[in-house]
Amino acid sequence: MLLLGLASGCSTLKSWMPGVLEGEDNAAPPTALTPVEKPVELTRRWRRDIGVGLDEFNLNLRPAVRDGRVYAADREGRVVAIDALSGDELWTVKTGAAVSAGPGVGEGLVLLGTSNAKVIALDADDGTERWRAEVSSEVLSVPQTDFEKVIVQSADGNLTALAATDGESLWIYDRSVPVLTLRGTSTPAVQQGVVVAGFSNGKLVALDAEKGLVAWEASVAIPQGRSELERIVDIDGDPVIVGGAVYVTTYQGRVAVVELRTGTLGWKRDLSSHAGLGVDYAQVYVTDENSHVWALSRDTGAAAWKQDKLANRKLTAPEPFDGYIAVADYEGYVHLLSRYDGKISGRVEVDGTGVSVQPLVVDDVLYVYGNSGKLAAFTLE
């Protein structure tokens, strides 16, 4: 995790675990793995190498799946389209950009954000570059699409809508950020003309995608404490819209549910998370700052179970996968936890350099992208 000082004279600080600054030795060690009894078997369907992967950066380069294709990008700007069934490469392009987020897919485009404040749009069919547009600062969240628009949230707190046809700027929602924040930006959730974005002051905002007008604003967490470090309440985990509700986490704050139509805050639970969450038909799954995984009731927020045997392994956000929850760790292992009691039920190694991007499940296939660029697809026996 990185802390980013945005005021003049502030510096960027890197930490081993949340709240522990580089150079200190008081971080709890990662829990050692023990064998899984009668493990669930995962079958690897295929594996591809996607360039340099994250290249030792903490980047949101989660693959995207659309229309039977998997799209993936690496830090050096290589973008690959892969047949989701066979793993065969369909096309590859080298954009030459320092990619920091993406790909997003929609409106016939594959979209990338860059460290030098650019958004790049490629044709989803063949990878041809369609346009490049400039936004206000580095893009650390995945560009989203809705109704012929590309929605981009940049690191300075701005939310920008671009025309999907040519990248023309349509509107900008300007939001200031605190003096000290985590280095990261949650990806906005977009659904049928509504854009829901989380910000580093603990607020969740819904905007009209057409003109960028604010529909509502909700305070998920309120900064508390004497120091700027204590007052960090970033929403870095992506908000998730399911069934007319928005589920969201904050660092040093809460997990909460907000009504999509009105912004009314429903249940809330004190729980610190920067990794994010996953949602299924009954429960919300959260990886907290200590790499404990929680299952909470969607209706009440009550805890159904807590899995702490992977503590301090820098787990990703959870991803529901059939009867299990998939999380990945800093050593490159993917762990399957039972949806019903959190028991560790399976494990597979994907990338020895680690996995920091949330696994992805589409059509009963689990996709995992490792830090060094190894992309693998798995199914359950």
C-alpha positions as CSV (number, residue, x, y, z in Angstrom):
1,M,0.0,0.0,0.0
2,L,1.2,3.5,-0.7
3,L,0.5,6.7,1.1
4,L,0.4,9.7,-1.2
5,G,0.9,13.3,0.1
6,L,-0.9,15.7,-2.1
7,A,0.0,18.9,-0.4
8,S,3.2,20.8,-1.2
9,G,6.2,19.3,0.4
10,C,4.6,16.0,1.2
11,S,6.2,12.8,0.1
12,T,5.1,9.4,-1.0
13,L,5.5,6.7,1.6
14,K,5.6,3.0,0.9
15,S,4.5,0.4,3.5
16,W,4.7,-3.4,3.9
17,M,1.2,-3.6,5.5
18,P,-1.4,-0.9,6.0
19,G,-0.4,1.5,8.8
20,V,3.2,0.3,8.9
21,L,5.7,2.6,7.3
22,E,8.7,1.4,5.4
23,G,11.7,0.9,7.6
24,E,9.7,-0.1,10.7
25,D,10.0,-3.7,11.8
26,N,6.8,-4.0,13.8
27,A,4.7,-5.5,11.0
28,A,3.1,-8.9,12.0
29,P,4.7,-11.7,9.8
30,P,2.5,-13.4,7.2
31,T,0.8,-16.6,8.4
32,A,2.5,-19.7,7.2
33,L,0.4,-21.9,5.0
34,T,-0.6,-25.4,6.1
35,P,-1.8,-28.3,3.9
36,V,-5.4,-28.3,2.9
37,E,-7.3,-31.4,3.9
38,K,-9.1,-33.1,1.0
39,P,-8.7,-30.0,-1.3
40,V,-11.1,-29.0,-4.0
41,E,-9.4,-29.6,-7.3
42,L,-8.9,-26.7,-9.7
43,T,-8.2,-27.5,-13.3
44,R,-6.1,-25.1,-15.3
45,R,-7.6,-24.6,-18.7
46,W,-4.8,-22.4,-20.1
47,R,-2.1,-19.9,-19.2
48,R,-0.5,-17.0,-21.0
49,D,2.3,-14.6,-20.3
50,I,1.2,-10.9,-20.6
51,G,4.5,-9.0,-20.9
52,V,5.9,-7.6,-17.7
53,G,2.7,-7.7,-15.8
54,L,2.5,-5.1,-13.0
55,D,6.3,-4.6,-13.2
56,E,6.6,-4.3,-9.3
57,F,4.0,-1.5,-9.2
58,N,0.8,-1.6,-7.3
59,L,-1.6,-1.2,-10.3
60,N,-5.2,-2.0,-11.1
61,L,-4.6,-4.2,-14.1
62,R,-7.4,-6.6,-13.6
63,P,-8.3,-8.4,-16.8
64,A,-11.7,-7.9,-18.4
65,V,-13.9,-10.5,-20.2
66,R,-16.5,-9.7,-22.8
67,D,-18.1,-11.7,-25.7
68,G,-15.9,-14.7,-25.3
69,R,-12.6,-12.8,-25.1
70,V,-10.2,-12.0,-22.3
71,Y,-8.4,-8.6,-22.5
72,A,-5.3,-8.0,-20.4
73,A,-2.6,-5.3,-20.3
74,D,0.8,-4.9,-18.7
75,R,2.7,-1.9,-17.3
76,E,4.6,-1.3,-20.5
77,G,1.5,-0.8,-22.6
78,R,1.2,-4.3,-24.1
79,V,-2.5,-5.2,-24.6
80,V,-3.6,-8.7,-25.5
81,A,-7.0,-10.2,-26.6
82,I,-7.3,-13.9,-25.8
83,D,-9.9,-16.5,-26.7
84,A,-11.6,-17.2,-23.4
85,L,-12.2,-20.9,-24.2
86,S,-8.9,-22.0,-25.7
87,G,-6.4,-19.3,-24.4
88,D,-5.3,-18.6,-28.0
89,E,-4.0,-15.1,-28.6
90,L,-6.3,-13.2,-31.0
91,W,-4.4,-10.0,-31.2
92,T,-1.7,-8.0,-29.4
93,V,-0.6,-4.4,-29.6
94,K,2.1,-2.3,-28.0
95,T,0.8,1.1,-27.1
96,G,4.2,2.4,-25.6
97,A,2.3,3.9,-22.7
98,A,3.0,3.5,-19.0
99,V,-0.3,1.8,-18.2
100,S,-1.6,2.3,-14.7
101,A,-5.2,1.0,-14.9
102,G,-7.3,-1.2,-17.1
103,P,-8.4,-2.6,-19.3
104,G,-12.0,-1.5,-19.3
105,V,-14.2,-2.9,-22.0
106,G,-17.4,-1.5,-23.5
107,E,-18.9,0.5,-26.5
108,G,-16.6,-1.7,-28.7
109,L,-13.5,-0.3,-27.0
110,V,-10.7,-1.6,-24.8
111,L,-9.7,1.3,-22.5
112,L,-6.5,2.0,-20.6
113,G,-5.5,4.6,-18.1
114,T,-1.9,5.8,-17.9
115,S,0.5,7.4,-15.4
116,N,0.8,10.5,-17.5
117,A,-2.9,11.3,-17.4
118,K,-4.0,9.7,-20.7
119,V,-6.9,7.5,-21.6
120,I,-6.2,5.2,-24.6
121,A,-9.1,3.6,-26.5
122,L,-8.4,0.5,-28.7
123,D,-10.8,-1.2,-31.0
124,A,-12.0,-4.4,-29.2
125,D,-12.1,-6.4,-32.5
126,D,-8.5,-5.9,-33.7
127,G,-6.7,-3.6,-31.2
128,T,-6.4,-0.7,-33.6
129,E,-6.0,2.6,-31.7
130,R,-9.1,4.7,-31.9
131,W,-8.1,7.7,-29.8
132,R,-6.1,9.1,-26.9
133,A,-7.5,11.8,-24.5
134,E,-5.9,13.7,-21.7
135,V,-7.5,14.0,-18.2
136,S,-6.4,16.0,-15.2
137,S,-4.0,13.5,-13.5
138,E,-2.7,9.9,-13.3
139,V,-5.4,7.3,-13.8
140,L,-5.4,4.6,-11.2
141,S,-9.0,3.3,-11.7
142,V,-10.3,1.3,-14.6
143,P,-12.2,3.4,-17.2
144,Q,-15.9,2.5,-17.4
145,T,-18.5,2.9,-20.2
146,D,-22.2,3.8,-20.2
147,F,-24.5,5.1,-22.9
148,E,-21.7,6.1,-25.4
149,K,-19.6,7.6,-22.7
150,V,-16.3,6.7,-21.0
151,I,-16.1,7.5,-17.3
152,V,-12.7,8.0,-15.8
153,Q,-11.7,8.8,-12.2
154,S,-8.2,10.3,-11.8
155,A,-5.9,10.4,-8.8
156,D,-6.6,14.1,-8.1
157,G,-10.3,13.3,-7.3
158,N,-11.7,14.4,-10.6
159,L,-14.3,12.4,-12.5
160,T,-14.4,12.9,-16.2
161,A,-16.8,11.8,-19.0
162,L,-15.4,11.4,-22.5
163,A,-17.2,10.7,-25.7
164,A,-16.7,7.0,-26.7
165,T,-16.5,8.0,-30.3
166,D,-13.5,10.3,-30.2
167,G,-12.5,11.0,-26.5
168,E,-13.9,14.5,-26.4
169,S,-14.4,15.8,-22.9
170,L,-18.1,16.1,-22.0
171,W,-18.1,17.0,-18.4
172,I,-15.8,17.0,-15.3
173,Y,-16.8,16.6,-11.7
174,D,-14.1,18.2,-9.6
175,R,-13.5,16.9,-6.1
176,S,-10.6,17.9,-3.8
177,V,-8.7,15.3,-1.9
178,P,-7.2,15.4,1.6
179,V,-3.6,16.2,2.3
180,L,-2.7,12.6,2.9
181,T,-4.3,9.6,1.1
182,L,-3.6,6.1,0.1
183,R,-2.1,5.8,-3.4
184,G,-5.1,4.3,-5.2
185,T,-8.4,5.1,-6.6
186,S,-11.6,3.0,-6.6
187,T,-13.2,2.2,-9.9
188,P,-16.6,3.9,-10.3
189,A,-19.6,1.6,-10.5
190,V,-21.8,2.5,-13.6
191,Q,-25.3,1.3,-14.2
192,Q,-27.9,2.6,-16.6
193,G,-27.0,6.2,-16.6
194,V,-25.9,6.4,-12.9
195,V,-22.2,6.8,-11.9
196,V,-21.3,5.9,-8.3
197,A,-17.8,6.9,-7.2
198,G,-15.9,6.7,-3.9
199,F,-13.5,9.4,-2.8
200,S,-10.6,9.7,-0.4
201,N,-12.6,11.7,2.2
202,G,-14.9,8.7,2.8
203,K,-17.8,10.0,0.7
204,L,-19.8,8.1,-1.9
205,V,-21.3,10.2,-4.7
206,A,-23.8,9.3,-7.4
207,L,-23.9,11.4,-10.6
208,D,-26.0,11.5,-13.7
209,A,-23.9,10.1,-16.5
210,E,-25.4,12.4,-19.1
211,K,-24.4,15.7,-17.5
212,G,-22.4,14.9,-14.4
213,L,-24.9,16.4,-12.0
214,V,-24.9,15.1,-8.5
215,A,-27.9,12.9,-7.5
216,W,-26.8,12.3,-3.9
217,E,-23.9,12.1,-1.6
218,A,-23.4,9.8,1.4
219,S,-20.7,9.9,4.1
220,V,-19.6,6.2,4.5
221,A,-16.9,7.1,7.0
222,I,-16.0,10.3,8.8
223,P,-12.3,11.2,9.3
224,Q,-11.3,10.9,13.0
225,G,-8.0,11.3,14.9
226,R,-5.4,14.0,15.5
227,S,-3.0,13.2,12.8
228,E,-3.5,13.2,9.0
229,L,-2.5,9.5,9.1
230,E,-5.2,8.7,11.6
231,R,-7.8,10.6,9.5
232,I,-7.3,8.6,6.3
233,V,-10.7,7.1,5.3
234,D,-10.1,6.4,1.6
235,I,-12.6,4.5,-0.5
236,D,-10.0,2.4,-2.5
237,G,-12.0,-0.7,-2.9
238,D,-14.4,-0.6,-5.8
239,P,-18.1,0.1,-5.0
240,V,-20.3,-2.8,-6.1
241,I,-23.9,-2.4,-7.3
242,V,-26.2,-5.3,-6.7
243,G,-30.0,-5.4,-6.6
244,G,-30.6,-1.7,-6.2
245,A,-27.9,-1.3,-3.5
246,V,-24.3,-0.1,-3.4
247,Y,-21.8,-2.0,-1.2
248,V,-18.7,-0.1,-0.2
249,T,-15.6,-0.3,2.0
250,T,-13.3,2.3,3.4
251,Y,-9.8,2.2,5.0
252,Q,-9.9,2.9,8.8
253,G,-13.7,3.2,8.5
254,R,-16.6,1.1,7.6
255,V,-18.3,-1.5,5.4
256,A,-21.7,-0.1,4.4
257,V,-24.7,-0.5,2.1
258,V,-26.3,2.6,0.4
259,E,-29.6,2.6,-1.5
260,L,-28.8,3.3,-5.1
261,R,-31.9,5.4,-5.9
262,T,-31.7,7.8,-2.9
263,G,-28.3,7.5,-1.3
264,T,-29.8,6.5,2.0
265,L,-27.3,4.8,4.3
266,G,-28.4,1.3,5.4
267,W,-26.5,-1.0,7.7
268,K,-22.9,-0.2,8.4
269,R,-20.1,-2.0,10.2
270,D,-16.8,-0.8,11.5
271,L,-14.2,-2.6,9.4
272,S,-11.1,-1.3,7.8
273,S,-10.4,-2.4,4.2
274,H,-8.5,-1.0,1.3
275,A,-8.6,-4.3,-0.8
276,G,-12.3,-4.2,-1.3
277,L,-15.2,-6.7,-1.4
278,G,-17.3,-9.2,-3.4
279,V,-21.0,-9.8,-3.3
280,D,-23.2,-12.8,-4.1
281,Y,-26.9,-13.5,-3.7
282,A,-26.8,-13.6,0.1
283,Q,-23.6,-12.2,1.5
284,V,-20.9,-9.5,1.2
285,Y,-17.3,-10.8,1.4
286,V,-14.6,-8.4,2.7
287,T,-10.8,-8.6,3.0
288,D,-9.9,-6.4,6.0
289,E,-6.6,-4.6,6.6
290,N,-5.1,-7.6,8.4
291,S,-6.1,-10.0,5.5
292,H,-8.9,-11.5,7.5
293,V,-11.8,-12.5,5.2
294,W,-15.3,-11.8,6.5
295,A,-18.7,-12.9,5.3
296,L,-21.5,-10.4,6.1
297,S,-25.2,-10.7,5.6
298,R,-26.4,-8.5,2.7
299,D,-29.6,-7.8,4.6
300,T,-28.2,-6.8,8.0
301,G,-24.4,-6.7,7.9
302,A,-24.2,-9.4,10.6
303,A,-21.1,-11.5,10.4
304,A,-21.7,-15.1,9.2
305,W,-18.0,-16.1,9.5
306,K,-14.5,-14.8,9.7
307,Q,-11.4,-16.6,8.2
308,D,-8.1,-15.4,9.9
309,K,-5.8,-18.3,8.9
310,L,-4.4,-16.2,6.0
311,A,-3.6,-13.2,8.2
312,N,-1.1,-10.7,6.9
313,R,-0.7,-12.4,3.5
314,K,-1.7,-9.2,1.7
315,L,-4.9,-10.8,0.3
316,T,-6.8,-9.4,-2.7
317,A,-10.5,-8.6,-2.5
318,P,-12.6,-11.8,-2.5
319,E,-14.4,-13.0,-5.6
320,P,-17.4,-15.4,-5.4
321,F,-16.7,-18.6,-7.4
322,D,-19.4,-21.3,-7.4
323,G,-19.7,-22.5,-3.8
324,Y,-16.4,-20.8,-2.8
325,I,-14.7,-17.5,-2.4
326,A,-11.4,-16.9,-4.2
327,V,-8.7,-14.7,-2.7
328,A,-5.0,-14.5,-3.8
329,D,-1.9,-13.6,-1.8
330,Y,1.5,-12.0,-2.0
331,E,3.2,-15.4,-2.7
332,G,1.0,-16.0,-5.7
333,Y,-1.4,-18.6,-4.2
334,V,-5.1,-18.6,-4.9
335,H,-7.1,-19.8,-1.9
336,L,-10.7,-21.1,-2.1
337,L,-12.8,-20.5,1.0
338,S,-16.2,-22.2,1.5
339,R,-19.1,-19.7,1.1
340,Y,-20.8,-21.3,4.0
341,D,-18.3,-21.3,6.8
342,G,-15.1,-19.8,5.4
343,K,-13.1,-23.1,5.6
344,I,-10.0,-23.1,3.4
345,S,-11.1,-25.7,0.8
346,G,-8.5,-25.5,-2.0
347,R,-5.3,-23.8,-3.1
348,V,-3.3,-23.4,-6.3
349,E,-0.1,-21.5,-7.1
350,V,-0.3,-19.1,-10.1
351,D,2.7,-16.7,-9.9
352,G,5.7,-16.9,-7.6
353,T,6.0,-13.1,-7.6
354,G,2.5,-12.8,-6.1
355,V,-1.0,-11.8,-7.0
356,S,-2.3,-8.3,-6.0
357,V,-5.2,-8.0,-8.5
358,Q,-8.6,-9.4,-7.5
359,P,-9.4,-12.6,-9.3
360,L,-12.2,-12.5,-11.8
361,V,-15.0,-15.0,-12.4
362,V,-17.1,-15.1,-15.6
363,D,-19.2,-18.0,-16.8
364,D,-17.9,-20.3,-14.1
365,V,-14.3,-19.7,-15.1
366,L,-11.8,-18.2,-12.6
367,Y,-9.2,-15.8,-14.1
368,V,-6.1,-14.9,-12.1
369,Y,-3.5,-12.4,-13.2
370,G,-0.1,-12.5,-11.4
371,N,2.3,-9.7,-10.8
372,S,4.8,-10.9,-13.3
373,G,2.2,-11.2,-16.1
374,K,1.1,-14.8,-15.8
375,L,-2.6,-15.0,-16.7
376,A,-4.4,-18.3,-16.0
377,A,-7.9,-19.6,-16.3
378,F,-9.3,-22.3,-14.0
379,T,-12.4,-24.4,-13.6
380,L,-13.6,-26.6,-10.8
381,E,-13.5,-30.4,-11.2
